[in-house]
């Protein structure tokens, strides 16, 4: 059922439309899905090395709303400290990495590393836009590798 009202106020015409359900009540919108924190990656591992790169492997997690999360990868000469670690900018692990499917096994590569140097890597799952409105999960385990 649709109800249409029209009115005229001195020099101003207005028309208002309102949709009602069968009982004459406005329709109720479904509640938005509950949002939680993005999941935590617990299986970050070094899957392969070359003289200037490391390939990382992990299982994709939920972003807290039922969708696959995005990922922020960091690395440092061992030992890693997230606050001072560098964001990955070269290779398929360059931040941000967009997830595809919750539970999928994902591999990506960090390029531009120095041969013979011991590196550590960490990742955090998030939703939203980095440096704007991102909601983060917990930091992953630390994975180490030496190209």
C-alpha positions as CSV (number, residue, x, y, z in Angstrom):
1,X,0.0,0.0,0.0
2,X,1.3,3.4,-0.8
3,X,0.0,6.6,0.7
4,X,0.6,9.9,-1.1
5,X,0.2,13.3,0.6
6,X,0.3,16.7,-1.1
7,X,0.2,20.0,0.5
8,X,0.5,23.7,-0.4
9,X,2.2,26.1,2.0
10,X,2.1,29.7,0.9
11,X,4.2,29.8,-2.2
12,X,5.7,26.3,-1.6
13,X,4.3,23.0,-2.9
14,X,5.3,19.8,-1.3
15,X,4.6,16.2,-2.1
16,X,5.5,13.4,0.4
17,X,5.3,9.7,-0.4
18,X,5.3,6.9,2.2
19,X,5.2,3.2,1.7
20,X,3.3,1.1,4.3
21,X,3.0,-2.6,4.8
22,X,-0.3,-4.5,4.6
23,X,-1.1,-3.7,8.2
24,X,-0.6,0.1,7.6
25,X,2.8,0.2,9.3
26,X,6.1,1.4,7.7
27,X,8.3,-1.5,6.6
28,X,11.1,-2.4,9.0
29,X,14.6,-2.7,7.6
30,X,16.6,-5.7,8.6
31,X,19.2,-5.1,11.3
32,X,22.7,-4.7,9.9
33,X,25.0,-7.7,10.3
34,X,26.9,-7.8,13.6
35,X,30.5,-6.6,13.1
36,X,33.4,-8.1,15.1
37,X,37.1,-7.8,14.8
38,X,38.9,-9.4,11.8
39,X,40.3,-12.8,12.4
40,X,43.9,-13.5,13.4
41,X,46.3,-15.3,11.1
42,X,48.1,-18.0,13.1
43,X,49.8,-20.0,10.3
44,X,52.0,-17.4,8.6
45,X,55.0,-19.3,7.2
46,X,57.9,-18.9,4.7
47,X,57.0,-21.2,1.8
48,X,60.0,-20.5,-0.5
49,X,63.1,-18.2,-0.8
50,X,65.2,-16.9,-3.7
51,X,68.3,-14.7,-3.6
52,X,66.2,-11.6,-3.3
53,X,62.7,-12.7,-2.2
54,X,60.6,-14.7,0.3
55,X,57.3,-16.3,-0.5
56,X,54.9,-16.3,2.4
57,X,51.9,-18.6,2.9
58,X,48.9,-18.2,5.2
59,X,45.2,-19.0,5.5
60,X,42.7,-16.2,4.8
61,X,40.5,-15.1,7.6
62,X,37.2,-13.3,8.1
63,X,37.1,-9.5,8.2
64,X,34.6,-9.5,11.1
65,X,31.6,-9.2,8.8
66,X,31.6,-12.5,7.1
67,X,33.8,-11.5,4.2
68,X,37.4,-12.2,3.5
69,X,39.8,-9.7,5.1
70,X,42.5,-7.5,3.5
71,X,46.0,-7.8,4.8
72,X,48.8,-5.5,5.8
73,X,52.3,-7.2,5.6
74,X,55.4,-5.9,7.4
75,X,59.0,-7.1,7.5
76,X,62.2,-6.3,9.3
77,X,65.7,-7.5,9.9
78,X,65.2,-9.9,12.8
79,X,63.8,-9.3,15.4
80,X,60.6,-7.7,14.1
81,X,58.8,-4.9,16.0
82,X,55.5,-4.1,14.3
83,X,55.7,-0.3,15.0
84,X,59.1,0.1,13.3
85,X,58.8,-2.7,10.7
86,X,58.5,-1.7,7.0
87,X,55.3,-2.1,5.0
88,X,55.9,-4.4,2.1
89,X,55.9,-2.3,-1.1
90,X,57.4,-4.7,-3.7
91,X,55.9,-8.0,-4.8
92,X,52.5,-9.6,-4.5
93,X,52.6,-9.1,-0.6
94,X,52.6,-5.3,-1.2
95,X,50.2,-3.7,1.2
96,X,47.2,-3.8,1.0
97,X,46.6,-7.4,-0.2
98,X,42.9,-8.1,-0.9
99,X,41.6,-11.5,0.3
100,X,39.5,-13.7,-1.9
101,X,37.9,-16.5,0.2
102,X,37.8,-17.2,3.9
103,X,39.8,-20.3,4.6
104,X,41.7,-20.2,1.3
105,X,45.4,-20.9,1.3
106,X,47.2,-17.8,0.0
107,X,50.7,-17.3,-1.1
108,X,52.4,-14.0,-1.9
109,X,56.0,-12.8,-2.4
110,X,58.1,-10.1,-0.8
111,X,60.7,-8.8,-3.3
112,X,63.8,-6.6,-2.9
113,X,65.4,-8.4,0.0
114,X,69.1,-8.7,0.6
115,X,70.8,-12.1,0.2
116,X,72.1,-13.6,3.4
117,X,70.0,-11.3,5.7
118,X,67.7,-12.8,8.3
119,X,64.2,-11.3,8.0
120,X,61.0,-11.6,10.0
121,X,57.5,-11.1,8.7
122,X,54.2,-10.4,10.2
123,X,50.7,-9.7,8.9
124,X,47.5,-8.3,10.3
125,X,44.0,-8.7,8.8
126,X,41.8,-5.7,8.4
127,X,38.6,-4.3,6.8
128,X,38.1,-0.8,5.5
129,X,40.8,1.5,4.2
130,X,44.3,1.8,5.6
131,X,45.1,5.2,7.2
132,X,41.4,6.1,7.1
133,X,38.8,3.8,8.7
134,X,40.5,0.4,9.0
135,X,39.5,-2.1,11.7
136,X,42.3,-4.5,12.6
137,X,42.5,-7.9,14.0
138,X,45.4,-9.2,16.1
139,X,49.0,-9.5,14.8
140,X,49.9,-12.8,13.3
141,X,52.6,-15.1,14.4
142,X,56.1,-14.2,13.3
143,X,57.7,-16.1,10.3
144,X,61.4,-15.9,9.6
145,X,63.4,-16.4,6.5
146,X,66.7,-15.7,4.8
147,X,67.0,-15.2,1.1
